[in-house]
Amino acid sequence: MLSLHHTHLMASDINETISFWTEGFGGEVVFDREFAGARNVFMTVGSGRLHLYDQPPKSLDQAVVHHLGVQTDEIDEVVRRLRDMGVSVTDVRVEPDASYAMAKAPDNLLVEIFQPDPAAVPDELKGYFGLDS
């Protein structure tokens, strides 16, 4: 079996980053301890996984990750919750097959919040987006 397991993010303020993912997206911390010389935090966000390393990125101008995609079926609620936290979030953009907004996470990480339209997603992609049940 070969599957993308997690995204590992550097964090200049790990507690702020944890709060962003727990309060904004309902993430849960499943591991929090020193490992390999620094605090490591493993989180779940829905069925996805994040690993946070308590060390700032080498350069905020040279991001390694362009953005992370977070799928939801409650885009307006997620955008509202993030804005209530003071997070910069674009307005929700509606496209023929999905709606999306972009949020600025700690350390200038760009996060896409998207909600596919189940009726518009092609059958061959329904499983990929978890819409086949």
C-alpha positions as CSV (number, residue, x, y, z in Angstrom):
1,M,0.0,0.0,0.0
2,L,1.3,3.5,-0.9
3,S,-0.6,6.5,0.3
4,L,0.1,10.1,1.2
5,H,0.2,10.0,5.0
6,H,0.8,13.5,6.3
7,T,2.0,17.0,5.6
8,H,4.8,18.2,7.8
9,L,4.9,21.9,8.6
10,M,7.5,24.0,10.3
11,A,6.0,26.4,12.9
12,S,7.5,29.6,14.3
13,D,4.8,29.6,17.0
14,I,3.6,26.0,17.4
15,N,0.8,26.9,19.8
16,E,-0.7,29.5,17.3
17,T,-0.5,26.8,14.6
18,I,-2.2,24.2,16.8
19,S,-4.9,26.7,17.6
20,F,-5.4,27.6,13.9
21,W,-6.0,23.9,13.1
22,T,-8.0,22.9,16.2
23,E,-10.3,26.0,16.4
24,G,-10.6,26.7,12.7
25,F,-10.9,23.1,11.4
26,G,-11.8,20.9,14.4
27,G,-8.3,19.3,14.4
28,E,-7.3,17.0,17.2
29,V,-3.8,16.6,18.7
30,V,-2.9,12.9,18.9
31,F,0.8,13.2,19.8
32,D,2.7,16.0,21.4
33,R,6.3,15.4,22.6
34,E,10.0,16.0,22.0
35,F,11.3,14.0,19.1
36,A,14.4,14.5,17.1
37,G,15.5,17.5,19.1
38,A,12.3,19.5,19.0
39,R,8.6,19.5,20.0
40,N,6.6,17.5,17.5
41,V,2.8,17.6,17.3
42,F,0.8,15.1,15.3
43,M,-2.8,16.1,14.5
44,T,-5.7,14.7,12.6
45,V,-8.0,17.0,10.6
46,G,-10.9,14.9,9.5
47,S,-9.2,11.9,7.8
48,G,-6.1,13.9,7.0
49,R,-2.9,14.2,9.1
50,L,-0.6,17.1,9.9
51,H,2.8,16.9,11.7
52,L,4.1,20.1,13.2
53,Y,7.7,20.8,14.0
54,D,8.5,23.5,16.6
55,Q,11.0,25.4,14.5
56,P,10.4,28.3,12.2
57,P,10.6,27.9,8.4
58,K,14.0,28.8,7.1
59,S,12.5,31.6,5.0
60,L,9.0,32.9,4.9
61,D,9.7,34.2,1.4
62,Q,10.5,30.7,0.0
63,A,7.6,28.5,0.9
64,V,8.0,24.8,0.1
65,V,4.3,24.1,0.2
66,H,2.1,26.3,-2.0
67,H,-1.1,25.5,-0.2
68,L,-3.0,22.8,1.6
69,G,-6.5,21.8,0.5
70,V,-9.1,21.3,3.1
71,Q,-12.4,19.8,1.9
72,T,-15.6,20.6,3.8
73,D,-19.4,20.4,3.3
74,E,-19.8,23.5,5.5
75,I,-17.7,26.2,3.7
76,D,-19.6,29.2,5.0
77,E,-19.3,28.0,8.6
78,V,-15.6,27.3,8.3
79,V,-15.0,30.7,6.7
80,R,-17.0,32.4,9.4
81,R,-15.2,30.6,12.2
82,L,-11.8,31.5,10.7
83,R,-12.8,35.2,10.4
84,D,-14.0,35.2,14.0
85,M,-10.5,34.0,14.9
86,G,-9.1,37.1,13.0
87,V,-7.7,35.0,10.1
88,S,-7.5,36.6,6.7
89,V,-9.9,34.7,4.4
90,T,-11.1,35.5,0.9
91,D,-14.7,35.6,0.0
92,V,-16.1,32.2,-1.1
93,R,-15.8,31.9,-4.8
94,V,-18.4,29.7,-6.6
95,E,-17.3,27.7,-9.6
96,P,-19.5,25.3,-11.6
97,D,-18.1,22.2,-9.8
98,A,-17.0,23.6,-6.4
99,S,-16.9,26.6,-4.1
100,Y,-13.6,27.7,-2.4
101,A,-11.9,30.3,-0.3
102,M,-8.3,30.9,0.5
103,A,-7.1,31.5,4.1
104,K,-3.7,32.7,5.4
105,A,-2.5,30.3,8.2
106,P,0.4,31.0,10.5
107,D,3.8,31.3,8.9
108,N,2.1,32.5,5.6
109,L,0.8,29.0,4.7
110,L,-2.0,29.3,2.2
111,V,-4.9,27.1,2.9
112,E,-7.7,26.4,0.3
113,I,-11.0,25.6,1.8
114,F,-13.2,23.9,-0.8
115,Q,-16.6,22.3,-1.1
116,P,-17.2,20.2,-4.2
117,D,-20.7,20.1,-5.6
118,P,-21.6,16.4,-5.5
119,A,-23.9,16.7,-8.5
120,A,-21.2,18.3,-10.6
121,V,-18.2,16.1,-9.7
122,P,-17.6,13.5,-12.5
123,D,-18.3,9.9,-11.5
124,E,-14.6,9.0,-11.9
125,L,-13.7,11.6,-9.2
126,K,-16.4,10.9,-6.7
127,G,-14.3,8.4,-4.8
128,Y,-11.3,10.8,-4.7
129,F,-13.5,13.4,-3.0
130,G,-15.3,10.9,-0.7
131,L,-18.6,11.4,-2.5
132,D,-19.2,7.8,-3.5
133,S,-21.1,6.8,-0.4
